[in-house]
């Protein structure tokens, strides 16, 4: 038996509708095309072609349509009487990341974790802005230039 030094491409195989549905869900949950293709055994070029022709690229999605809307159970944990700020949204993103991890939806969990990290940075800026506003209102030289309405106060400041 001779050994062929030239590697042959994998034979062409047709993927099931379930595989494509799972790949679509993982992609819309925040996975990159390369990660999704590796996970589901798909060709990146075929994946991109199918996403483009079937209209499920992220750019093709209407604003806010990537994730399912929250149900009553999820919304019950959020106090809607308070203004929503970056700290609130970061906590909600972390909660969604935990739920996705628990349910085995790792790509979705990674997307929620990225959002949590971004919102945490924004919440830190919010806290810094509140501290600066307090400082400026207490200084006689700057108090007259400070807006009367304070910035949105993060809940941790209460």
Backbone as a chain_set.jsonl record, in Angstrom:
{"seq": "XXXXXXXXXXXXXXXXXXXXXXXXXXXXXXXXXXXXXXXXXXXXXXXXXXXXXXXXXXXXXXXXXXXXXXXXXXXXXXXXXXXXXXXXXXXXXXXXXXXXXXXXXXXXXXXXXXXXXXXXXXXXXXXXXXXXXXXXXXXXXXXXXXXXXXXXXXXXXX", "coords": {"N": [[0.843, -1.178, 0.0], [0.609, 2.189, -0.871], [1.486, 5.418, 0.34], [-0.301, 8.347, 0.05], [0.994, 11.456, -0.578], [-0.325, 13.857, -0.952], [-2.825, 15.551, 0.609], [-6.226, 14.712, 0.535], [-9.307, 16.43, -0.107], [-12.067, 16.538, 2.199], [-14.85, 14.39, 1.689], [-17.777, 15.56, -0.019], [-20.52, 16.372, 1.869], [-23.933, 16.401, 2.745], [-25.586, 18.504, 4.948], [-27.879, 18.202, 7.668], [-31.179, 19.627, 8.153], [-31.546, 20.222, 10.818], [-28.928, 20.593, 11.713], [-28.209, 22.911, 10.317], [-30.1, 24.67, 11.41], [-29.283, 24.72, 14.085], [-26.741, 25.812, 13.747], [-27.408, 28.316, 12.725], [-28.788, 29.392, 14.947], [-26.708, 29.448, 16.858], [-24.989, 31.258, 15.616], [-26.544, 33.614, 15.48], [-26.727, 34.004, 18.158], [-24.34, 35.07, 18.828], [-21.934, 33.861, 18.121], [-18.929, 33.589, 16.138], [-18.567, 33.223, 12.562], [-16.546, 31.38, 11.921], [-16.216, 29.958, 14.351], [-18.763, 28.801, 14.675], [-18.916, 27.22, 12.399], [-16.81, 25.429, 12.847], [-17.748, 24.122, 15.109], [-20.049, 22.832, 14.149], [-19.191, 21.437, 11.97], [-19.083, 22.609, 9.379], [-18.485, 24.197, 6.202], [-16.879, 27.319, 5.949], [-17.263, 29.077, 3.797], [-19.578, 28.038, 2.589], [-21.309, 28.324, 4.728], [-21.381, 31.15, 5.0], [-22.484, 31.808, 2.499], [-24.995, 30.57, 2.67], [-26.096, 31.917, 4.888], [-26.243, 34.483, 3.831], [-27.96, 34.154, 1.575], [-30.281, 33.149, 2.752], [-30.936, 35.135, 4.451], [-30.099, 35.473, 7.173], [-27.924, 36.732, 8.25], [-26.278, 38.818, 10.674], [-26.508, 41.462, 9.94], [-28.797, 41.408, 8.454], [-30.865, 41.196, 10.215], [-33.73, 42.562, 11.845], [-33.706, 45.447, 13.994], [-33.022, 44.554, 17.277], [-34.02, 41.957, 17.058], [-32.576, 39.626, 17.412], [-32.419, 38.071, 19.772], [-34.855, 36.228, 21.613], [-37.75, 37.846, 22.96], [-37.945, 38.799, 26.446], [-39.625, 36.783, 28.836], [-42.419, 36.719, 31.147], [-41.396, 35.636, 33.502], [-38.61, 36.245, 33.474], [-38.725, 39.036, 33.449], [-39.859, 39.561, 35.889], [-37.871, 39.707, 37.779], [-36.729, 42.137, 37.461], [-36.87, 45.444, 38.491], [-39.141, 47.503, 37.353], [-39.946, 50.009, 38.07], [-37.831, 51.614, 38.606], [-35.35, 53.713, 37.033], [-33.686, 52.409, 34.194], [-30.331, 51.641, 34.094], [-26.791, 51.475, 33.267], [-25.627, 49.762, 35.155], [-27.821, 48.219, 36.016], [-28.471, 46.961, 33.591], [-26.108, 45.536, 33.152], [-26.2, 43.673, 35.245], [-28.474, 42.233, 34.439], [-27.57, 41.206, 31.995], [-25.541, 39.524, 32.953], [-27.061, 37.696, 34.385], [-28.482, 36.523, 32.276], [-26.333, 35.385, 30.901], [-25.524, 33.475, 32.768], [-27.8, 31.822, 32.821], [-27.812, 30.894, 30.175], [-25.376, 29.488, 30.145], [-25.941, 27.49, 32.018], [-27.891, 26.121, 30.632], [-26.441, 25.038, 28.614], [-25.879, 26.546, 26.344], [-23.386, 27.731, 25.074], [-22.188, 29.547, 23.254], [-24.074, 31.582, 23.098], [-23.958, 32.348, 25.767], [-21.394, 33.404, 25.869], [-21.737, 35.675, 24.282], [-23.532, 37.162, 25.901], [-21.829, 37.526, 28.068], [-19.835, 39.153, 26.994], [-21.375, 41.449, 26.497], [-22.053, 42.054, 29.15], [-19.499, 42.714, 30.156], [-18.922, 45.042, 28.638], [-21.014, 46.713, 29.498], [-20.422, 46.888, 32.208], [-18.099, 48.414, 32.195], [-19.211, 50.797, 31.284], [-20.962, 51.313, 33.416], [-19.107, 51.807, 35.425], [-18.075, 54.223, 34.493], [-20.387, 55.737, 34.754], [-20.657, 55.778, 37.573], [-18.343, 57.208, 38.193], [-18.957, 59.66, 37.01], [-21.101, 60.482, 38.611], [-19.81, 60.796, 41.074], [-18.046, 62.89, 40.387], [-19.902, 64.921, 39.823], [-21.028, 65.31, 42.351], [-18.765, 66.249, 43.685], [-18.205, 68.629, 42.253], [-20.512, 70.128, 42.798], [-20.14, 70.726, 45.44], [-17.964, 72.363, 45.56], [-17.226, 75.775, 45.764], [-16.226, 77.271, 43.595], [-16.985, 75.938, 41.281], [-19.639, 75.235, 41.53], [-21.68, 76.911, 40.525], [-21.634, 76.416, 37.805], [-22.435, 73.869, 37.382], [-24.859, 71.61, 36.144], [-28.266, 71.648, 37.242], [-29.72, 69.309, 37.323], [-28.82, 66.19, 38.363], [-26.61, 63.608, 37.077], [-27.766, 60.399, 35.806], [-28.162, 58.201, 38.399], [-26.279, 55.468, 39.455], [-27.547, 52.37, 40.761], [-26.019, 51.225, 42.808], [-25.127, 53.35, 44.261], [-27.071, 54.086, 46.015]], "CA": [[0.0, 0.0, 0.0], [1.407, 3.416, -0.947], [0.94, 6.553, 1.095], [-0.521, 9.502, -0.82], [1.509, 12.64, 0.123], [-1.226, 14.993, -1.147], [-4.074, 15.307, 1.339], [-7.455, 14.839, -0.25], [-10.369, 17.128, 0.633], [-13.118, 15.691, 2.761], [-15.945, 14.207, 0.716], [-18.911, 16.481, 0.12], [-21.647, 15.789, 2.595], [-25.079, 17.291, 2.911], [-25.927, 18.657, 6.36], [-29.318, 18.143, 7.947], [-31.854, 20.889, 8.487], [-31.304, 20.451, 12.241], [-27.571, 21.134, 11.834], [-28.249, 24.306, 9.862], [-30.874, 25.445, 12.383], [-28.427, 24.909, 15.259], [-25.681, 26.744, 13.354], [-28.04, 29.641, 12.647], [-29.054, 29.847, 16.313], [-25.418, 29.779, 17.482], [-24.468, 32.466, 14.973], [-27.345, 34.753, 15.927], [-26.489, 34.179, 19.594], [-23.085, 35.79, 19.043], [-20.743, 33.141, 17.679], [-18.385, 33.992, 14.845], [-18.805, 32.223, 11.516], [-15.53, 30.339, 12.043], [-16.525, 29.131, 15.521], [-19.979, 28.037, 14.408], [-18.591, 26.2, 11.397], [-15.99, 24.403, 13.483], [-18.599, 23.371, 16.033], [-21.053, 22.029, 13.443], [-18.588, 20.742, 10.839], [-19.522, 23.25, 8.137], [-17.53, 25.015, 5.462], [-17.141, 28.737, 6.201], [-17.804, 29.713, 2.597], [-20.96, 27.584, 2.448], [-22.048, 28.959, 5.813], [-21.606, 32.558, 4.653], [-23.404, 31.841, 1.366], [-26.344, 30.234, 3.132], [-26.557, 33.014, 5.747], [-26.582, 35.61, 2.96], [-29.12, 33.87, 0.724], [-31.47, 32.919, 3.576], [-31.222, 36.364, 5.188], [-29.905, 35.408, 8.614], [-26.723, 37.416, 8.741], [-26.646, 39.798, 11.696], [-26.889, 42.697, 9.251], [-30.139, 41.227, 7.892], [-31.859, 41.097, 11.283], [-34.29, 43.84, 12.29], [-33.151, 45.899, 15.264], [-33.559, 43.905, 18.465], [-34.7, 40.693, 16.782], [-31.673, 38.487, 17.492], [-32.82, 37.236, 20.89], [-36.281, 36.189, 21.909], [-38.093, 38.786, 24.025], [-38.022, 38.213, 27.774], [-40.943, 36.39, 29.292], [-42.862, 37.258, 32.442], [-40.51, 35.143, 34.557], [-37.375, 37.027, 33.465], [-39.01, 40.429, 33.77], [-40.274, 39.676, 37.287], [-36.702, 39.996, 38.598], [-36.274, 43.493, 37.194], [-37.77, 46.455, 39.051], [-39.41, 48.443, 36.264], [-40.261, 51.34, 38.578], [-36.581, 52.368, 38.649], [-34.775, 53.924, 35.7], [-32.717, 51.394, 33.796], [-29.024, 52.222, 33.828], [-25.791, 50.499, 32.84], [-25.445, 48.75, 36.206], [-28.97, 47.303, 35.921], [-28.354, 46.16, 32.37], [-24.993, 44.604, 33.338], [-26.694, 42.568, 36.071], [-29.383, 41.442, 33.622], [-26.743, 40.468, 31.035], [-24.867, 38.453, 33.68], [-28.085, 36.707, 34.671], [-28.742, 35.802, 31.025], [-25.146, 34.559, 30.626], [-25.587, 32.327, 33.681], [-28.878, 30.939, 32.366], [-27.363, 30.252, 28.934], [-24.347, 28.5, 30.51], [-26.622, 26.378, 32.695], [-28.638, 25.373, 29.621], [-25.518, 24.5, 27.621], [-25.79, 27.414, 25.168], [-22.126, 28.397, 25.385], [-21.936, 30.686, 22.379], [-24.958, 32.64, 23.57], [-23.424, 32.806, 27.058], [-20.246, 34.264, 25.597], [-22.27, 36.961, 23.828], [-24.043, 37.873, 27.074], [-20.677, 37.913, 28.89], [-19.233, 40.333, 26.343], [-22.254, 42.584, 26.775], [-21.874, 42.368, 30.568], [-18.216, 43.419, 30.309], [-19.076, 46.388, 28.085], [-21.902, 47.493, 30.366], [-19.722, 47.13, 33.465], [-17.235, 49.581, 31.951], [-20.09, 51.963, 31.229], [-21.444, 51.559, 34.782], [-17.999, 52.437, 36.148], [-18.059, 55.625, 34.061], [-21.55, 56.372, 35.392], [-20.318, 56.023, 38.98], [-17.354, 58.276, 38.206], [-19.663, 60.9, 36.699], [-21.874, 60.854, 39.796], [-18.851, 61.31, 42.063], [-17.567, 64.202, 39.922], [-21.001, 65.866, 39.987], [-21.088, 65.63, 43.781], [-17.597, 67.074, 44.02], [-18.356, 69.959, 41.656], [-21.575, 70.892, 43.472], [-19.665, 71.122, 46.763], [-16.898, 73.361, 45.403], [-17.82, 77.079, 45.449], [-15.778, 77.793, 42.295], [-17.625, 75.22, 40.166], [-21.049, 74.932, 41.809], [-22.598, 77.687, 39.688], [-21.587, 75.918, 36.423], [-22.906, 72.482, 37.346], [-26.299, 71.511, 35.869], [-29.075, 71.36, 38.425], [-30.143, 67.915, 37.264], [-27.656, 65.299, 38.449], [-26.629, 62.503, 36.117], [-28.458, 59.191, 36.242], [-27.411, 57.647, 39.502], [-26.286, 54.007, 39.503], [-28.251, 51.848, 41.937], [-25.078, 50.923, 43.88], [-24.892, 54.567, 45.024], [-28.171, 54.285, 46.973]], "C": [[0.883, 1.234, 0.0], [0.691, 4.523, -0.199], [0.85, 7.754, 0.145], [-0.061, 10.771, -0.093], [0.59, 13.861, 0.002], [-2.52, 14.716, -0.393], [-5.279, 15.58, 0.454], [-8.501, 15.607, 0.565], [-11.399, 16.138, 1.15], [-14.227, 15.54, 1.723], [-17.094, 15.163, 1.025], [-20.05, 15.755, 0.839], [-22.729, 16.841, 2.755], [-25.449, 17.317, 4.385], [-27.439, 18.689, 6.537], [-29.871, 19.526, 8.247], [-31.637, 21.234, 9.957], [-29.924, 21.062, 12.464], [-27.56, 22.594, 11.426], [-29.034, 25.188, 10.835], [-30.041, 25.719, 13.63], [-27.301, 25.902, 14.945], [-26.227, 28.173, 13.281], [-28.268, 30.214, 14.038], [-27.753, 30.25, 17.018], [-24.847, 31.07, 16.913], [-25.231, 33.704, 15.452], [-27.195, 35.018, 17.424], [-25.143, 34.822, 19.874], [-21.833, 35.063, 18.626], [-20.23, 33.679, 16.346], [-18.641, 32.882, 13.836], [-17.805, 31.068, 11.65], [-15.821, 29.403, 13.215], [-17.734, 28.23, 15.265], [-19.676, 26.913, 13.421], [-17.752, 25.078, 11.993], [-16.85, 23.512, 14.38], [-19.534, 22.411, 15.307], [-20.5, 21.317, 12.209], [-19.009, 21.287, 9.488], [-18.37, 23.992, 7.479], [-17.89, 26.488, 5.683], [-17.765, 29.404, 4.979], [-19.263, 29.299, 2.365], [-21.844, 28.227, 3.515], [-22.383, 30.402, 5.467], [-22.599, 32.685, 3.491], [-24.836, 31.592, 1.839], [-26.918, 31.345, 4.013], [-26.999, 34.211, 4.896], [-27.855, 35.335, 2.17], [-30.399, 33.662, 1.526], [-31.794, 34.105, 4.48], [-31.066, 36.26, 6.691], [-28.526, 35.862, 9.058], [-27.176, 38.416, 9.801], [-27.11, 41.096, 11.055], [-28.303, 42.621, 8.679], [-31.239, 41.235, 8.947], [-32.431, 42.472, 11.608], [-33.743, 44.174, 13.67], [-33.839, 45.184, 16.428], [-34.172, 42.543, 18.24], [-33.807, 39.47, 16.939], [-32.087, 37.544, 18.61], [-34.33, 37.289, 21.067], [-36.587, 37.221, 22.996], [-38.204, 38.059, 25.369], [-39.466, 37.878, 28.116], [-41.244, 37.007, 30.647], [-41.894, 36.871, 33.554], [-39.218, 35.965, 34.633], [-37.614, 38.468, 33.895], [-39.416, 40.623, 35.226], [-39.108, 40.044, 38.194], [-36.224, 41.429, 38.447], [-37.311, 44.493, 37.697], [-37.992, 47.531, 37.992], [-39.768, 49.836, 36.76], [-39.018, 52.226, 38.644], [-36.07, 52.61, 37.24], [-33.719, 52.866, 35.409], [-31.401, 52.089, 33.481], [-28.037, 51.112, 33.497], [-25.586, 49.406, 33.879], [-26.59, 47.733, 36.185], [-28.826, 46.374, 34.722], [-27.21, 45.162, 32.482], [-25.429, 43.41, 34.18], [-27.621, 41.653, 35.273], [-28.601, 40.612, 32.592], [-26.033, 39.303, 31.725], [-25.848, 37.334, 34.009], [-28.389, 35.871, 33.427], [-27.563, 34.915, 30.644], [-25.162, 33.312, 31.5], [-26.635, 31.324, 33.22], [-28.45, 30.188, 31.1], [-26.299, 29.191, 29.222], [-25.002, 27.257, 31.119], [-27.352, 25.492, 31.688], [-27.766, 24.819, 28.5], [-25.41, 25.311, 26.343], [-24.558, 28.307, 25.328], [-21.848, 29.608, 24.51], [-22.819, 31.853, 22.784], [-24.437, 33.216, 24.886], [-22.229, 33.732, 26.843], [-20.701, 35.636, 25.105], [-22.804, 37.792, 24.982], [-22.892, 38.35, 27.959], [-19.97, 39.122, 28.3], [-20.066, 41.584, 26.614], [-22.115, 43.015, 28.236], [-20.584, 43.154, 30.779], [-18.307, 44.847, 29.789], [-19.924, 47.266, 28.995], [-21.26, 47.786, 31.719], [-18.787, 48.321, 33.323], [-18.058, 50.861, 31.929], [-20.628, 52.316, 32.614], [-20.353, 52.212, 35.625], [-17.887, 53.915, 35.776], [-19.218, 56.392, 34.674], [-21.243, 56.722, 36.837], [-19.317, 57.166, 39.104], [-18.012, 59.631, 37.938], [-20.475, 61.395, 37.892], [-20.952, 61.437, 40.857], [-18.347, 62.696, 41.679], [-18.653, 65.258, 40.112], [-21.122, 66.285, 41.446], [-19.944, 66.556, 44.185], [-17.767, 68.503, 43.497], [-19.433, 70.782, 42.36], [-21.143, 71.366, 44.856], [-18.565, 72.168, 46.705], [-17.514, 74.699, 45.009], [-17.429, 77.607, 44.063], [-16.529, 77.153, 41.126], [-19.125, 75.013, 40.343], [-22.003, 75.674, 40.888], [-22.626, 77.196, 38.239], [-22.148, 74.508, 36.285], [-24.404, 72.463, 37.044], [-27.056, 71.14, 37.136], [-29.505, 69.898, 38.473], [-28.911, 67.019, 37.338], [-27.737, 64.211, 37.392], [-27.386, 61.314, 36.696], [-27.596, 58.472, 37.266], [-27.445, 56.127, 39.473], [-26.91, 53.508, 40.808], [-27.3, 51.571, 43.096], [-24.833, 52.13, 44.771], [-25.949, 54.777, 46.093], [-27.788, 53.834, 48.369]], "O": [[1.819, 1.318, 0.796], [-0.537, 4.558, -0.118], [1.84, 8.12, -0.489], [-0.663, 11.138, 0.917], [0.721, 14.804, 0.782], [-3.234, 13.764, -0.708], [-5.322, 16.568, -0.28], [-8.574, 15.453, 1.784], [-11.573, 15.048, 0.604], [-14.504, 16.47, 0.966], [-17.34, 15.519, 2.178], [-20.468, 14.666, 0.446], [-22.444, 18.031, 2.883], [-25.607, 16.265, 5.004], [-28.174, 19.147, 5.662], [-29.132, 20.463, 8.552], [-31.552, 22.411, 10.308], [-29.764, 21.947, 13.305], [-26.968, 23.428, 12.112], [-28.661, 26.34, 11.057], [-30.083, 26.822, 14.175], [-26.952, 26.734, 15.783], [-25.576, 29.118, 13.726], [-27.977, 31.384, 14.286], [-27.706, 31.276, 17.696], [-24.285, 31.881, 17.648], [-24.624, 34.721, 15.79], [-27.494, 36.112, 17.902], [-24.823, 35.097, 21.03], [-20.741, 35.614, 18.77], [-21.007, 34.166, 15.526], [-18.901, 31.739, 14.211], [-18.181, 29.904, 11.505], [-15.686, 28.186, 13.083], [-17.721, 27.045, 15.599], [-20.134, 25.784, 13.598], [-17.963, 23.907, 11.678], [-16.686, 22.292, 14.397], [-19.786, 21.305, 15.786], [-21.25, 20.665, 11.481], [-19.262, 20.524, 8.557], [-17.399, 24.365, 8.137], [-19.061, 26.863, 5.613], [-18.689, 30.206, 5.111], [-20.088, 30.13, 1.984], [-22.978, 28.624, 3.244], [-23.527, 30.833, 5.618], [-23.455, 33.569, 3.5], [-25.764, 32.307, 1.46], [-28.098, 31.677, 3.898], [-27.996, 34.866, 5.199], [-28.737, 36.191, 2.101], [-31.489, 33.963, 1.039], [-32.799, 34.092, 5.191], [-31.822, 36.894, 7.427], [-28.021, 35.439, 10.098], [-28.34, 38.816, 9.816], [-28.01, 41.757, 11.572], [-28.936, 43.651, 8.446], [-32.421, 41.277, 8.607], [-31.687, 43.452, 11.643], [-33.363, 43.279, 14.425], [-35.063, 45.203, 16.553], [-34.798, 42.005, 19.153], [-34.244, 38.363, 16.625], [-32.103, 36.329, 18.411], [-34.984, 38.271, 20.713], [-35.753, 37.445, 23.872], [-38.513, 36.869, 25.423], [-40.398, 38.589, 27.739], [-40.422, 37.725, 31.216], [-41.604, 37.673, 34.441], [-38.78, 36.338, 35.721], [-36.806, 39.051, 34.618], [-39.328, 41.735, 35.746], [-39.313, 40.626, 39.259], [-35.393, 41.888, 39.231], [-38.492, 44.393, 37.362], [-37.123, 48.373, 37.766], [-39.884, 50.76, 35.955], [-39.132, 53.449, 38.727], [-36.324, 51.806, 36.343], [-32.953, 52.483, 36.293], [-31.367, 53.027, 32.684], [-28.41, 49.939, 33.452], [-25.39, 48.244, 33.523], [-26.359, 46.531, 36.32], [-29.031, 45.165, 34.824], [-27.316, 44.051, 31.964], [-25.077, 42.27, 33.876], [-27.56, 40.432, 35.416], [-28.933, 39.453, 32.347], [-25.931, 38.217, 31.155], [-25.501, 36.156, 33.921], [-28.535, 34.652, 33.516], [-27.757, 33.817, 30.122], [-24.852, 32.217, 31.03], [-26.391, 30.117, 33.225], [-28.697, 28.989, 30.972], [-26.312, 28.119, 28.618], [-24.658, 26.126, 30.776], [-27.429, 24.275, 31.857], [-28.267, 24.208, 27.556], [-24.895, 24.809, 25.344], [-24.67, 29.484, 25.672], [-21.317, 30.606, 24.998], [-22.361, 32.995, 22.81], [-24.471, 34.429, 25.094], [-22.072, 34.727, 27.552], [-20.11, 36.651, 25.475], [-22.559, 38.997, 25.042], [-22.955, 39.436, 28.534], [-19.552, 40.018, 29.034], [-19.524, 42.646, 26.921], [-22.065, 44.21, 28.527], [-20.577, 44.15, 31.502], [-17.816, 45.77, 30.439], [-19.59, 48.426, 29.234], [-21.529, 48.829, 32.315], [-18.691, 49.148, 34.23], [-17.653, 51.882, 32.485], [-20.738, 53.495, 32.951], [-20.644, 53.078, 36.451], [-17.634, 54.759, 36.636], [-19.068, 57.549, 35.067], [-21.533, 57.832, 37.285], [-19.423, 57.995, 40.008], [-17.663, 60.63, 38.567], [-20.527, 62.597, 38.152], [-21.272, 62.455, 41.471], [-18.231, 63.576, 42.532], [-18.353, 66.38, 40.522], [-21.298, 67.465, 41.748], [-20.136, 67.518, 44.929], [-17.505, 69.468, 44.215], [-19.289, 71.996, 42.505], [-21.721, 72.312, 45.391], [-18.266, 72.798, 47.719], [-18.25, 74.767, 44.025], [-18.213, 78.312, 43.427], [-16.685, 77.783, 40.08], [-19.81, 74.65, 39.388], [-23.036, 75.126, 40.504], [-23.558, 77.528, 37.507], [-22.313, 74.015, 35.169], [-25.152, 73.237, 37.641], [-26.549, 70.412, 37.989], [-29.636, 69.322, 39.553], [-28.047, 67.085, 36.463], [-28.815, 63.926, 36.87], [-27.618, 61.228, 37.902], [-26.429, 58.176, 37.01], [-28.528, 55.542, 39.468], [-26.803, 54.168, 41.841], [-27.707, 51.666, 44.254], [-24.385, 51.978, 45.907], [-25.74, 55.58, 47.002], [-28.596, 53.932, 49.293]]}, "num_chains": 1, "name": "protein.A"}
